[in-house]
Amino acid sequence: MLTYEQVRDWVRGRYGPRHAERRITDLGYAYSVSTQPDAYLDGDTSAMTFGNGPDLVVKRTGAVWQFGSGPSLMPLYDVRSEDELRRAMAALLPGCDPDRPHESVPLTQAQPGFGPAYPPYPAHPASPPAYPVNPSAQPAHPMNPAVGPAVPPAYPVNPAAPAAYPMSPPAPQGPEFVAADADNAVLVDAVGISFDQRDVVTDFAWQDVQAVHHTVRGLCLLVGVTHRNGVFHECRVGAGRQKKLREWTQQLALTLGHYRGGAPGM
C-alpha cells in the first residue's frame, strides 16, 4: 500500500519540492497529483498549462495514470474505487489496458524512478460465491391444508401503511447567467457552472469548483473552471457585438460575486 510519504517524495522528484504537499489530494483509493507549474501554484493564472490533467496514483499498487483534461474524460477523475476506475476506462478508453499503467511509483522506496511494471489489478475478478440448492431440505413444519403454511411470508404486506417516499429538497434559488452562441453556451446558477460545447455538456457543482476565471478575447467571452482535482476546463462563447460582450462580462462578474464572494480566482 503506497503511503503519503512515498507519493510525496515521488512528487518532489518529479515536480520539485516547493509545492509537493499542495499538489497532492487524497481521493481515498488514490492520490490526485496536480501537474501545473510552480508559477501557477504561486498564483499566476497566466502560467496555467492546458490539456494535461492531474496524475492519478493508485494507493494499493502505485500505478500512475495520466489521462489529460478533455471534457469527455472527467468521469475518470470522479471515480472513488479501483473497480470504478476500470469500468470508466473500459467505457471511455476501450483501447487502454487497465492492467498496464503509464508508470509506477515503487512501493518499497520513496524516490523518483519506476520499477518493473506489473499488473495492478487481478487478471480475472473473483468469482461470486456459489450457493448450492439442497433439494432434500424440507420445511420446518409440514403443510397443513387447514391452516396454510406454517412459515409466514418473509415480507408481509401491510395495506394500511402507504409507501414512504422522501421529499426532494427544493431547488436552490439565486441569480442566473447565460451566454450562448451557435455552438457553445455557459450557464452559471445556484447549482454550479455548466459548459455546453457542441452538445457536449459538462457540469461543475460549486463544491467541486476550485477556481473560476473569465476574460475577453476579441468578441469572445472565455470562461475557465479549475476542478477540485486540478483539471482545467474552458468554454469560449462569441458575442458578435461589443455591447453584448460588455453586458455578458458585467452580468457574469455579478453572478460569480454572488456565489463565490471573495473566493480565490472567483
CYANA upper distance limits for C-alpha pairs under 8 A (distance plus 0.5 A):
  1 MET  CA     59 LYS  CA      6.01
  1 MET  CA     60 ARG  CA      4.96
  1 MET  CA     61 THR  CA      6.94
  1 MET  CA     62 GLY  CA      8.14
  1 MET  CA    107 LEU  CA      7.34
  2 LEU  CA      6 GLN  CA      6.96
  2 LEU  CA      7 VAL  CA      7.54
  2 LEU  CA     58 VAL  CA      8.24
  2 LEU  CA     59 LYS  CA      5.12
  2 LEU  CA     60 ARG  CA      6.53
  2 LEU  CA     61 THR  CA      7.41
  2 LEU  CA     62 GLY  CA      6.50
  2 LEU  CA    107 LEU  CA      6.14
  3 THR  CA      7 VAL  CA      7.02
  3 THR  CA     59 LYS  CA      7.65
  4 TYR  CA      8 ARG  CA      6.47
  5 GLU  CA      9 ASP  CA      6.69
  5 GLU  CA    110 ALA  CA      7.71
  6 GLN  CA     10 TRP  CA      6.74
  6 GLN  CA    107 LEU  CA      8.04
  6 GLN  CA    109 GLN  CA      7.50
  6 GLN  CA    110 ALA  CA      4.88
  6 GLN  CA    111 GLN  CA      7.75
  7 VAL  CA     11 VAL  CA      6.58
  7 VAL  CA     57 VAL  CA      8.49
  7 VAL  CA    105 VAL  CA      7.84
  7 VAL  CA    110 ALA  CA      7.60
  8 ARG  CA     12 ARG  CA      6.71
  8 ARG  CA     20 ALA  CA      6.73
  8 ARG  CA     21 GLU  CA      7.03
  8 ARG  CA     24 ILE  CA      8.03
  9 ASP  CA     13 GLY  CA      6.81
  9 ASP  CA    110 ALA  CA      6.03
  9 ASP  CA    111 GLN  CA      6.18
  9 ASP  CA    112 PRO  CA      7.77
 10 TRP  CA     14 ARG  CA      6.65
 10 TRP  CA    105 VAL  CA      7.60
 10 TRP  CA    110 ALA  CA      6.78
 10 TRP  CA    111 GLN  CA      5.73
 10 TRP  CA    112 PRO  CA      5.33
 10 TRP  CA    113 GLY  CA      8.50
 11 VAL  CA     15 TYR  CA      6.13
 11 VAL  CA     16 GLY  CA      7.40
 11 VAL  CA     17 PRO  CA      8.06
 11 VAL  CA     20 ALA  CA      6.32
 11 VAL  CA     33 VAL  CA      8.27
 11 VAL  CA    112 PRO  CA      8.22
 12 ARG  CA     16 GLY  CA      4.99
 12 ARG  CA     17 PRO  CA      4.91
 12 ARG  CA     18 ARG  CA      8.35
 12 ARG  CA     20 ALA  CA      6.00
 13 GLY  CA     17 PRO  CA      7.79
 13 GLY  CA    111 GLN  CA      7.29
 13 GLY  CA    112 PRO  CA      5.73
 14 ARG  CA    112 PRO  CA      7.06
 15 TYR  CA     20 ALA  CA      7.82
 15 TYR  CA     35 THR  CA      8.01
 15 TYR  CA     37 PRO  CA      8.49
 16 GLY  CA     20 ALA  CA      7.20
 18 ARG  CA     38 ASP  CA      8.05
 19 HIS  CA     23 ARG  CA      6.62
 19 HIS  CA     38 ASP  CA      7.44
 19 HIS  CA     41 LEU  CA      7.94
 20 ALA  CA     24 ILE  CA      7.47
 23 ARG  CA     32 SER  CA      8.33
 23 ARG  CA     33 VAL  CA      5.74
 23 ARG  CA     34 SER  CA      5.35
 23 ARG  CA     35 THR  CA      8.12
 24 ILE  CA     31 TYR  CA      6.87
 24 ILE  CA     32 SER  CA      6.24
 24 ILE  CA     33 VAL  CA      5.24
 24 ILE  CA     34 SER  CA      7.23
 25 THR  CA     31 TYR  CA      6.09
 25 THR  CA     32 SER  CA      5.52
 25 THR  CA     33 VAL  CA      6.97
 25 THR  CA    229 ASN  CA      7.84
 26 ASP  CA     30 ALA  CA      6.92
 26 ASP  CA     31 TYR  CA      5.24
 26 ASP  CA     32 SER  CA      6.95
 27 LEU  CA     31 TYR  CA      6.06
 27 LEU  CA     32 SER  CA      7.23
 27 LEU  CA     80 ARG  CA      7.32
 28 GLY  CA     80 ARG  CA      7.35
 28 GLY  CA     81 SER  CA      8.24
 29 TYR  CA     58 VAL  CA      6.77
 29 TYR  CA     59 LYS  CA      6.49
 29 TYR  CA     60 ARG  CA      8.05
 29 TYR  CA     80 ARG  CA      6.88
 29 TYR  CA     81 SER  CA      5.97
 29 TYR  CA     82 GLU  CA      7.35
 30 ALA  CA     56 LEU  CA      6.99
 30 ALA  CA     57 VAL  CA      5.82
 30 ALA  CA     58 VAL  CA      4.67
 30 ALA  CA     59 LYS  CA      5.47
 30 ALA  CA     60 ARG  CA      8.46
 30 ALA  CA     81 SER  CA      8.50
 31 TYR  CA     55 ASP  CA      8.50
 31 TYR  CA     56 LEU  CA      6.33
 31 TYR  CA     57 VAL  CA      5.56
 31 TYR  CA     58 VAL  CA      6.95
 31 TYR  CA     59 LYS  CA      7.51
 32 SER  CA     54 PRO  CA      6.61
 32 SER  CA     55 ASP  CA      6.23
 32 SER  CA     56 LEU  CA      5.35
 32 SER  CA     57 VAL  CA      6.93
 32 SER  CA    229 ASN  CA      6.99
 33 VAL  CA     54 PRO  CA      5.71
 33 VAL  CA     55 ASP  CA      5.44
 33 VAL  CA     56 LEU  CA      6.95
 33 VAL  CA     57 VAL  CA      8.09
 33 VAL  CA    230 GLY  CA      8.38
 34 SER  CA     53 GLY  CA      7.94
 34 SER  CA     54 PRO  CA      5.13
 34 SER  CA     55 ASP  CA      7.11
 34 SER  CA    229 ASN  CA      8.02
 34 SER  CA    230 GLY  CA      6.07
 35 THR  CA     52 ASN  CA      7.67
 35 THR  CA     53 GLY  CA      7.43
 35 THR  CA     54 PRO  CA      5.90
 35 THR  CA     55 ASP  CA      7.49
 35 THR  CA    230 GLY  CA      8.45
 36 GLN  CA     40 TYR  CA      6.94
 36 GLN  CA     41 LEU  CA      7.57
 36 GLN  CA     48 MET  CA      6.88
 36 GLN  CA     49 THR  CA      6.86
 37 PRO  CA     41 LEU  CA      7.16
 37 PRO  CA     47 ALA  CA      7.63
 37 PRO  CA     48 MET  CA      7.61
 37 PRO  CA     49 THR  CA      8.09
 38 ASP  CA     42 ASP  CA      6.56
 39 ALA  CA     43 GLY  CA      7.15
 39 ALA  CA     44 ASP  CA      6.18
 39 ALA  CA     47 ALA  CA      6.58
 40 TYR  CA     44 ASP  CA      5.15
 40 TYR  CA     45 THR  CA      5.90
 40 TYR  CA     46 SER  CA      7.74
 40 TYR  CA     47 ALA  CA      5.62
 40 TYR  CA     48 MET  CA      6.09
 44 ASP  CA     48 MET  CA      8.20
 50 PHE  CA     69 SER  CA      8.10
 50 PHE  CA    232 PHE  CA      7.49
 51 GLY  CA     68 GLY  CA      6.02
 51 GLY  CA     69 SER  CA      5.56
 51 GLY  CA     70 GLY  CA      7.33
 51 GLY  CA    232 PHE  CA      8.41
 52 ASN  CA     66 GLN  CA      8.46
 52 ASN  CA     67 PHE  CA      8.09
 52 ASN  CA     68 GLY  CA      4.93
 52 ASN  CA     69 SER  CA      6.00
 52 ASN  CA    231 VAL  CA      8.09
 53 GLY  CA     66 GLN  CA      7.39
 53 GLY  CA     67 PHE  CA      6.86
 53 GLY  CA     68 GLY  CA      4.76
 53 GLY  CA     69 SER  CA      5.03
 53 GLY  CA    230 GLY  CA      7.30
 53 GLY  CA    231 VAL  CA      5.50
 53 GLY  CA    232 PHE  CA      7.93
 54 PRO  CA     66 GLN  CA      7.30
 54 PRO  CA     67 PHE  CA      8.39
 54 PRO  CA     68 GLY  CA      7.89
 54 PRO  CA    229 ASN  CA      7.54
 54 PRO  CA    230 GLY  CA      6.47
 54 PRO  CA    231 VAL  CA      6.90
 55 ASP  CA     64 VAL  CA      6.97
 55 ASP  CA     65 TRP  CA      6.30
 55 ASP  CA     66 GLN  CA      5.63
 55 ASP  CA     67 PHE  CA      8.26
 56 LEU  CA     63 ALA  CA      8.43
 56 LEU  CA     64 VAL  CA      6.07
 56 LEU  CA     65 TRP  CA      5.58
 56 LEU  CA     66 GLN  CA      7.09
 56 LEU  CA     77 TYR  CA      8.49
 57 VAL  CA     62 GLY  CA      6.42
 57 VAL  CA     63 ALA  CA      6.08
 57 VAL  CA     64 VAL  CA      5.04
 57 VAL  CA     65 TRP  CA      7.06
 57 VAL  CA    105 VAL  CA      8.34
 58 VAL  CA     62 GLY  CA      5.70
 58 VAL  CA     63 ALA  CA      5.75
 58 VAL  CA     64 VAL  CA      7.10
 58 VAL  CA     82 GLU  CA      8.28
 59 LYS  CA     63 ALA  CA      8.22
 60 ARG  CA    120 PRO  CA      8.44
 61 THR  CA    104 SER  CA      8.42
 61 THR  CA    107 LEU  CA      7.80
 61 THR  CA    120 PRO  CA      5.91
 62 GLY  CA    104 SER  CA      5.79
 62 GLY  CA    105 VAL  CA      5.22
 62 GLY  CA    106 PRO  CA      6.90
 62 GLY  CA    107 LEU  CA      6.79
 62 GLY  CA    120 PRO  CA      8.41
 63 ALA  CA    101 PRO  CA      6.03
 63 ALA  CA    102 HIS  CA      7.99
 63 ALA  CA    103 GLU  CA      6.65
 63 ALA  CA    104 SER  CA      5.07
 63 ALA  CA    105 VAL  CA      6.96
 63 ALA  CA    120 PRO  CA      6.98
 64 VAL  CA    101 PRO  CA      6.34
 64 VAL  CA    102 HIS  CA      6.36
 64 VAL  CA    103 GLU  CA      5.45
 64 VAL  CA    104 SER  CA      5.83
 64 VAL  CA    105 VAL  CA      7.50
 65 TRP  CA    101 PRO  CA      6.37
 65 TRP  CA    102 HIS  CA      6.03
 65 TRP  CA    103 GLU  CA      7.50
 66 GLN  CA    102 HIS  CA      7.42
 67 PHE  CA     73 LEU  CA      7.72
 68 GLY  CA     73 LEU  CA      7.98
 69 SER  CA     73 LEU  CA      7.09
 69 SER  CA     74 MET  CA      7.75
 69 SER  CA    231 VAL  CA      6.20
 69 SER  CA    232 PHE  CA      7.12
 69 SER  CA    233 HIS  CA      7.75
 70 GLY  CA     74 MET  CA      7.56
 70 GLY  CA    233 HIS  CA      8.16
 71 PRO  CA    202 THR  CA      7.06
 71 PRO  CA    233 HIS  CA      7.67
 72 SER  CA     92 LEU  CA      8.23
 73 LEU  CA     77 TYR  CA      8.03
 73 LEU  CA     92 LEU  CA      7.56
 74 MET  CA     78 ASP  CA      7.26
 75 PRO  CA     79 VAL  CA      7.10
 75 PRO  CA     88 ALA  CA      7.37
 76 LEU  CA     85 LEU  CA      6.84
 76 LEU  CA     88 ALA  CA      6.46
 76 LEU  CA     89 MET  CA      7.51
 77 TYR  CA    229 ASN  CA      7.68
 79 VAL  CA     84 GLU  CA      6.15
 79 VAL  CA     85 LEU  CA      6.39
 79 VAL  CA     88 ALA  CA      8.37
 80 ARG  CA     84 GLU  CA      7.13
 80 ARG  CA     85 LEU  CA      8.11
 81 SER  CA     85 LEU  CA      6.80
 82 GLU  CA     86 ARG  CA      6.77
 83 ASP  CA     87 ARG  CA      6.85
 84 GLU  CA     88 ALA  CA      6.57
 85 LEU  CA     89 MET  CA      6.56
 86 ARG  CA     90 ALA  CA      6.66
 86 ARG  CA     98 PRO  CA      6.67
 87 ARG  CA     91 ALA  CA      6.80
 88 ALA  CA     92 LEU  CA      6.50
 88 ALA  CA     93 LEU  CA      8.35
 89 MET  CA     93 LEU  CA      5.47
 89 MET  CA     94 PRO  CA      7.12
 89 MET  CA     96 CYS  CA      7.63
 89 MET  CA     98 PRO  CA      7.64
 90 ALA  CA     94 PRO  CA      5.33
 90 ALA  CA     96 CYS  CA      8.13
 97 ASP  CA    101 PRO  CA      8.24
 98 PRO  CA    121 TYR  CA      8.21
 99 ASP  CA    118 TYR  CA      8.28
 99 ASP  CA    119 PRO  CA      5.30
 99 ASP  CA    120 PRO  CA      6.29
 99 ASP  CA    121 TYR  CA      6.44
 99 ASP  CA    123 ALA  CA      8.22
100 ARG  CA    117 ALA  CA      7.78
100 ARG  CA    118 TYR  CA      7.80
100 ARG  CA    119 PRO  CA      6.64
100 ARG  CA    120 PRO  CA      7.94
101 PRO  CA    117 ALA  CA      8.25
101 PRO  CA    120 PRO  CA      8.18
103 GLU  CA    114 PHE  CA      7.31
103 GLU  CA    117 ALA  CA      8.00
104 SER  CA    114 PHE  CA      5.98
104 SER  CA    115 GLY  CA      7.29
104 SER  CA    117 ALA  CA      7.27
105 VAL  CA    112 PRO  CA      7.98
105 VAL  CA    113 GLY  CA      7.76
105 VAL  CA    114 PHE  CA      6.26
105 VAL  CA    115 GLY  CA      7.92
106 PRO  CA    110 ALA  CA      7.62
106 PRO  CA    111 GLN  CA      8.30
106 PRO  CA    113 GLY  CA      8.17
106 PRO  CA    114 PHE  CA      6.50
106 PRO  CA    115 GLY  CA      6.39
119 PRO  CA    123 ALA  CA      8.22
141 HIS  CA    150 ALA  CA      6.46
141 HIS  CA    151 VAL  CA      8.16
142 PRO  CA    149 PRO  CA      8.24
142 PRO  CA    150 ALA  CA      7.82
143 MET  CA    148 GLY  CA      6.97
143 MET  CA    149 PRO  CA      5.88
143 MET  CA    150 ALA  CA      7.19
144 ASN  CA    148 GLY  CA      6.00
144 ASN  CA    149 PRO  CA      6.98
144 ASN  CA    150 ALA  CA      8.00
145 PRO  CA    149 PRO  CA      8.33
152 PRO  CA    156 PRO  CA      8.32
172 PRO  CA    190 ALA  CA      6.29
172 PRO  CA    191 VAL  CA      7.39
173 GLN  CA    190 ALA  CA      6.40
174 GLY  CA    189 ASP  CA      7.15
174 GLY  CA    190 ALA  CA      5.92
175 PRO  CA    189 ASP  CA      6.67
175 PRO  CA    190 ALA  CA      7.61
175 PRO  CA    255 THR  CA      6.71
175 PRO  CA    258 HIS  CA      8.31
176 GLU  CA    187 LEU  CA      7.84
176 GLU  CA    188 VAL  CA      6.14
176 GLU  CA    189 ASP  CA      5.02
176 GLU  CA    190 ALA  CA      7.85
176 GLU  CA    255 THR  CA      7.16
177 PHE  CA    186 VAL  CA      8.32
177 PHE  CA    187 LEU  CA      6.19
177 PHE  CA    188 VAL  CA      5.53
177 PHE  CA    189 ASP  CA      7.02
177 PHE  CA    251 GLN  CA      7.18
177 PHE  CA    252 LEU  CA      6.65
177 PHE  CA    255 THR  CA      7.02
178 VAL  CA    185 ALA  CA      7.72
178 VAL  CA    186 VAL  CA      6.21
178 VAL  CA    187 LEU  CA      5.19
178 VAL  CA    188 VAL  CA      7.11
179 ALA  CA    185 ALA  CA      6.05
179 ALA  CA    186 VAL  CA      5.80
179 ALA  CA    187 LEU  CA      7.28
179 ALA  CA    237 VAL  CA      7.37
179 ALA  CA    248 TRP  CA      7.38
180 ALA  CA    184 ASN  CA      6.24
180 ALA  CA    185 ALA  CA      4.54
180 ALA  CA    186 VAL  CA      6.90
180 ALA  CA    237 VAL  CA      6.49
180 ALA  CA    238 GLY  CA      7.90
180 ALA  CA    239 ALA  CA      8.38
181 ASP  CA    185 ALA  CA      6.86
181 ASP  CA    237 VAL  CA      6.40
181 ASP  CA    238 GLY  CA      6.27
181 ASP  CA    239 ALA  CA      7.51
183 ASP  CA    197 GLN  CA      6.77
183 ASP  CA    198 ARG  CA      5.58
183 ASP  CA    199 ASP  CA      8.28
184 ASN  CA    195 PHE  CA      7.95
184 ASN  CA    196 ASP  CA      5.87
184 ASN  CA    197 GLN  CA      5.00
184 ASN  CA    198 ARG  CA      6.35
184 ASN  CA    199 ASP  CA      8.30
184 ASN  CA    235 CYS  CA      7.82
184 ASN  CA    236 ARG  CA      7.45
184 ASN  CA    237 VAL  CA      6.31
185 ALA  CA    195 PHE  CA      6.44
185 ALA  CA    196 ASP  CA      5.49
185 ALA  CA    197 GLN  CA      7.10
185 ALA  CA    235 CYS  CA      8.16
185 ALA  CA    236 ARG  CA      8.47
185 ALA  CA    237 VAL  CA      6.77
186 VAL  CA    193 ILE  CA      7.81
186 VAL  CA    194 SER  CA      6.33
186 VAL  CA    195 PHE  CA      5.44
186 VAL  CA    196 ASP  CA      6.96
186 VAL  CA    223 VAL  CA      8.36
186 VAL  CA    235 CYS  CA      7.73
186 VAL  CA    237 VAL  CA      8.04
187 LEU  CA    193 ILE  CA      6.16
187 LEU  CA    194 SER  CA      5.60
187 LEU  CA    195 PHE  CA      7.18
188 VAL  CA    192 GLY  CA      6.40
188 VAL  CA    193 ILE  CA      5.10
188 VAL  CA    194 SER  CA      7.10
188 VAL  CA    252 LEU  CA      8.50
188 VAL  CA    255 THR  CA      7.84
188 VAL  CA    256 LEU  CA      8.29
189 ASP  CA    193 ILE  CA      7.14
189 ASP  CA    255 THR  CA      8.29
190 ALA  CA    259 TYR  CA      7.72
191 VAL  CA    205 ALA  CA      6.37
191 VAL  CA    206 TRP  CA      7.01
192 GLY  CA    203 ASP  CA      7.86
192 GLY  CA    204 PHE  CA      6.08
192 GLY  CA    205 ALA  CA      4.87
192 GLY  CA    206 TRP  CA      5.17
193 ILE  CA    203 ASP  CA      6.49
193 ILE  CA    204 PHE  CA      5.63
193 ILE  CA    205 ALA  CA      7.04
193 ILE  CA    206 TRP  CA      7.84
194 SER  CA    201 VAL  CA      7.33
194 SER  CA    202 THR  CA      6.12
194 SER  CA    203 ASP  CA      4.90
194 SER  CA    204 PHE  CA      6.59
195 PHE  CA    200 VAL  CA      8.39
195 PHE  CA    201 VAL  CA      6.07
195 PHE  CA    202 THR  CA      5.70
195 PHE  CA    203 ASP  CA      7.03
195 PHE  CA    235 CYS  CA      6.89
196 ASP  CA    200 VAL  CA      5.99
196 ASP  CA    201 VAL  CA      4.87
196 ASP  CA    202 THR  CA      7.05
197 GLN  CA    201 VAL  CA      6.91
197 GLN  CA    235 CYS  CA      7.66
204 PHE  CA    208 ASP  CA      6.74
204 PHE  CA    209 VAL  CA      6.98
204 PHE  CA    227 HIS  CA      8.13
205 ALA  CA    209 VAL  CA      7.15
208 ASP  CA    227 HIS  CA      6.32
208 ASP  CA    228 ARG  CA      5.74
209 VAL  CA    225 VAL  CA      7.31
209 VAL  CA    226 THR  CA      6.68
209 VAL  CA    227 HIS  CA      5.41
209 VAL  CA    228 ARG  CA      6.10
210 GLN  CA    225 VAL  CA      8.07
210 GLN  CA    226 THR  CA      5.94
210 GLN  CA    227 HIS  CA      5.89
210 GLN  CA    228 ARG  CA      5.33
210 GLN  CA    230 GLY  CA      8.44
211 ALA  CA    225 VAL  CA      6.41
211 ALA  CA    226 THR  CA      5.62
211 ALA  CA    227 HIS  CA      7.75
211 ALA  CA    263 ALA  CA      8.21
211 ALA  CA    264 PRO  CA      6.88
211 ALA  CA    265 GLY  CA      5.39
211 ALA  CA    266 MET  CA      6.39
212 VAL  CA    223 VAL  CA      7.80
212 VAL  CA    224 GLY  CA      6.18
212 VAL  CA    225 VAL  CA      5.15
212 VAL  CA    226 THR  CA      6.88
212 VAL  CA    265 GLY  CA      6.03
212 VAL  CA    266 MET  CA      5.63
213 HIS  CA    223 VAL  CA      6.30
213 HIS  CA    224 GLY  CA      5.44
213 HIS  CA    225 VAL  CA      6.95
213 HIS  CA    265 GLY  CA      6.59
213 HIS  CA    266 MET  CA      7.05
214 HIS  CA    221 LEU  CA      7.67
214 HIS  CA    222 LEU  CA      5.93
214 HIS  CA    223 VAL  CA      4.83
214 HIS  CA    224 GLY  CA      6.54
215 THR  CA    221 LEU  CA      6.61
215 THR  CA    222 LEU  CA      5.82
215 THR  CA    223 VAL  CA      7.23
216 VAL  CA    220 CYS  CA      6.31
216 VAL  CA    221 LEU  CA      5.34
216 VAL  CA    222 LEU  CA      6.49
217 ARG  CA    221 LEU  CA      6.99
217 ARG  CA    222 LEU  CA      7.64
219 LEU  CA    238 GLY  CA      6.52
219 LEU  CA    239 ALA  CA      6.21
219 LEU  CA    240 GLY  CA      6.42
219 LEU  CA    241 ARG  CA      7.12
219 LEU  CA    242 GLN  CA      6.92
219 LEU  CA    245 LEU  CA      7.11
220 CYS  CA    236 ARG  CA      6.91
220 CYS  CA    237 VAL  CA      5.96
220 CYS  CA    238 GLY  CA      4.76
220 CYS  CA    239 ALA  CA      6.18
220 CYS  CA    240 GLY  CA      8.12
220 CYS  CA    245 LEU  CA      7.65
221 LEU  CA    236 ARG  CA      6.26
221 LEU  CA    237 VAL  CA      5.77
221 LEU  CA    238 GLY  CA      6.83
221 LEU  CA    239 ALA  CA      7.66
221 LEU  CA    245 LEU  CA      7.45
221 LEU  CA    248 TRP  CA      8.33
221 LEU  CA    249 THR  CA      8.01
222 LEU  CA    234 GLU  CA      7.36
222 LEU  CA    235 CYS  CA      6.31
222 LEU  CA    236 ARG  CA      5.07
222 LEU  CA    237 VAL  CA      7.04
223 VAL  CA    234 GLU  CA      6.12
223 VAL  CA    235 CYS  CA      5.93
223 VAL  CA    236 ARG  CA      7.07
224 GLY  CA    232 PHE  CA      7.47
224 GLY  CA    233 HIS  CA      6.07
224 GLY  CA    234 GLU  CA      4.68
224 GLY  CA    235 CYS  CA      6.97
225 VAL  CA    232 PHE  CA      6.25
225 VAL  CA    233 HIS  CA      5.73
225 VAL  CA    234 GLU  CA      6.80
226 THR  CA    230 GLY  CA      6.55
226 THR  CA    231 VAL  CA      6.22
226 THR  CA    232 PHE  CA      4.90
226 THR  CA    233 HIS  CA      6.89
227 HIS  CA    231 VAL  CA      5.75
227 HIS  CA    232 PHE  CA      6.73
227 HIS  CA    233 HIS  CA      8.34
239 ALA  CA    244 LYS  CA      6.43
239 ALA  CA    245 LEU  CA      5.87
240 GLY  CA    244 LYS  CA      7.97
240 GLY  CA    245 LEU  CA      8.20
241 ARG  CA    245 LEU  CA      6.86
242 GLN  CA    246 ARG  CA      6.75
243 LYS  CA    247 GLU  CA      6.86
244 LYS  CA    248 TRP  CA      6.65
245 LEU  CA    249 THR  CA      6.69
246 ARG  CA    250 GLN  CA      6.72
247 GLU  CA    251 GLN  CA      6.57
248 TRP  CA    252 LEU  CA      6.39
249 THR  CA    253 ALA  CA      6.66
250 GLN  CA    254 LEU  CA      6.84
251 GLN  CA    255 THR  CA      6.63
252 LEU  CA    256 LEU  CA      6.52
253 ALA  CA    257 GLY  CA      6.46
254 LEU  CA    258 HIS  CA      6.77
255 THR  CA    259 TYR  CA      7.09
256 LEU  CA    260 ARG  CA      6.00
256 LEU  CA    261 GLY  CA      7.68
256 LEU  CA    266 MET  CA      7.09
257 GLY  CA    261 GLY  CA      5.14
257 GLY  CA    262 GLY  CA      7.83
257 GLY  CA    266 MET  CA      7.67
260 ARG  CA    266 MET  CA      6.28
261 GLY  CA    266 MET  CA      7.61
262 GLY  CA    266 MET  CA      7.11
